[in-house]
Amino acid sequence: TAMSSRKWAILCAFGASGVAMALAQAAEVPQLNVRLGLWEVTTHPQVNGKLPITDEQLQKLPPDQRAKFEEAMQAAIERGAQPRVFKECMTAEKRSRGFNAGTEQSKDCTVTLVTNTPSEFESHRECTSEDGRQSTSVHFRVVSSDHVSGTVNALISHGSKTMTVNSTMDGKWLGPSCGTITDMELEKNTP
C-alpha cells in the first residue's frame, strides 16, 4: 500500500543516516585506504520538516489506526534524530568493496557517482514515483587510515510535505581485533 511504502521510505531515510562504512557491488571499486579491525562510528542526524504523508492518506485510516501510525512515526523521528555509536568490524573483504550509497540503478531511481577513489566516495541517488520523491547524497572521505568522516543527506517529499535527515559521521579505528563483533552493532544512543 502507499502508506506502508511511505513508512518504509521514512525508516530507510533514518537507516541511511546511520550508515557508516558500507559496501559497493562493483568488483573494480578502488580498495579503501583504511585499517582492518574494529572501528567505532558515531553519527549525528538532524531531522527537519514534516512527515511526508498526505492528509488524504491519513484520513483513509480508521481513527485508532491513524493515531497509532502517527505515534509510531513520531517515535521513529525522535529515535532517528538521536546520535548513535556503532561498532563495525572492517574485514579485508569489506575493504576491497569500498563505499556503497546504493549504487545500483533501477527504473525509478537514478544514481550519479561523483567520486570513487581509495580515499573518497560521493554519490547522489534520486528516486521518483507517483507518491513523491526521495533523494540521498552520500559523501565519505578517508582522513587517515584510522579516521573516516562523512555525511549522509536524505530527503523524502510527498506533495507539499518534505522531511530531511542530514547526518554527519565520524569513524575511528580502535584496534586490529574485532572481538565478538562480526559485522556492525549499535553500541548506544547518546543523549
N, C-alpha and C positions, 0 to 999 in steps of 0.2 A: 504494500500500500504506500501511497505517497507519504503518509505520516511516519511509517516505520522507516522508509528510506531517508526521510529528513532527519529523524532521530539518529540513524546510523551515521549520516554525514556529519552531524554535530559532534558526536562522540569521536569520529575519526579525526576531526579537527583538533580535539583535545589530545588524541593519541599522537598526532603529528607534533604537537607541542612537546611531547615527552621523548621524541626520538633523539637519540644521542648519536652513536655511530651505527649505521645500518649498512645493508649490503646491496651492491648493484648486481645486475644479472649478467652483463656482458663480460665475456672472458678477457677482452682486450683492455679492460679498465686498468689504469696505472695502479701499481701497488702503493698503498698509503705509507707514508714515512712516519709510522708510529710504532712504539714498542709493543711487544706481546706481553700478555699477562693481565692483571686486574686493574681496571680503570674505575674511577669514581666520576660520575657525570651529574652535574647539577643543572636543572632547568628552572627558569623564572618566566612563567607565562603571564601575559596581561590580556584580559578578556574585555572587549568593548562591544557595545551595540545591544541589539535585541535578538531574542530567539527568532530565527528566520522561518517562522511558521505563520501562515496567513490566518486571519480571524475566521475565514470560511472553513479552513481545515479544523480549527479548534471547535467551531460550532457544530461540526458533524459528530463530535464525540458526545456521548451521554455525559451529563454534568459530573458524575462521580469519576468517570474515566478521565475527563478533561482536567479535573483538579489533581488527580494522581499523576497525569502526564506532565502538567505544568510544574508540580512539585519535584518530579524526577528530573526534569530539565534544569530547574533552578539548582538542585543539588549537584547536577553534573557540572554546571557552570562554576559553582563555588569550589568543587573539587578540582576542576580544570585550571582554576586561577591560582592554586596553591603551588609554591615552589616544591620541587621534588628532587630527591637524591637517588640515583641509580648506581648499582654496581654492575659492571659489564666485564666479561672475560673476552679479551681480544685474542683470537687464535690466528694461526698462520692462514687458515682458510678464509676467515673473515677479512683479514688484512688484504689478502690477494684480490678480494672482490671490490674493495673500495667503498665509496659512499653510495647511498641509494636515496632517491627522492621520488620513488615510484616512476622510474624512467620508462616503464612500459607504456606504449601508446594504446588507445582504444578508440572506438568510433565516437565516443562523446568527450574524449579528453585529448588535449594536445600538450606535449612535453617539449620544452626547449632546454637543451643542455647548453649552459653558458660557459662553464669551466669544468674541466675534469682532469686534474693532474695529481701527482703524489702528495701535493701539499694543499690543494684547494678543490672544492666542489661547489658548483652553483647550478641550480636548475629551477625552472618555473613550470608548474603544471596547472592547466586551465581546463575545467570540465563544465560543460553547459548541458542543460536539459530543459524540458518544458517547465520543470519545477523551479529553476533558477540557475545559479552559477556557484561554482566552488573553485577556488584557486589556492595553490600552495607554492610558496617560494622558499627554497632551502639554500643556505649558504654556510658551508663549513670551511675552516682552514686549520691546517696543522701549524700551530705556533712553534712547536718544537716536537721532538719525538715523544715527549712525555706531557704534552699540553695541546689540547684541541679546543677551539671555540667556534661558535656559530650562532645562526639564527634560523628559526622556522616561523614563517608568517602565513597564516591560513585565513581565508575569507570565505564565508558562506552567505549567500544572499537569496532572498525569495521575495519577489515583489519589492515593496518599499523597505523591507526589514533586512538588515545586514548585521552580521556578527563577525568580529575579527578575533583571532587568537595570535598574538605576537610574542614569541618566546626567544629568550637568549639561552645559550647553552655553554657550559664550560666543563671540559673533561680533563682530569689529571691522572697520570699513571701512578698506581700505588705500589706495584711490585710485580715480579715475574710469576708468582704463584697465584692462581685464582681460587685456591682452597675448594670450597664446596660449590662455588658459583660456576655453572657450566655455560650460561648464556647471558641473560640480563635479568636483574631483580630490582624491584623497587625497594630501596633501603628505608626511606622515611619521607614523610611530608614535613616541611619545615614551617613553623608559624610565620 
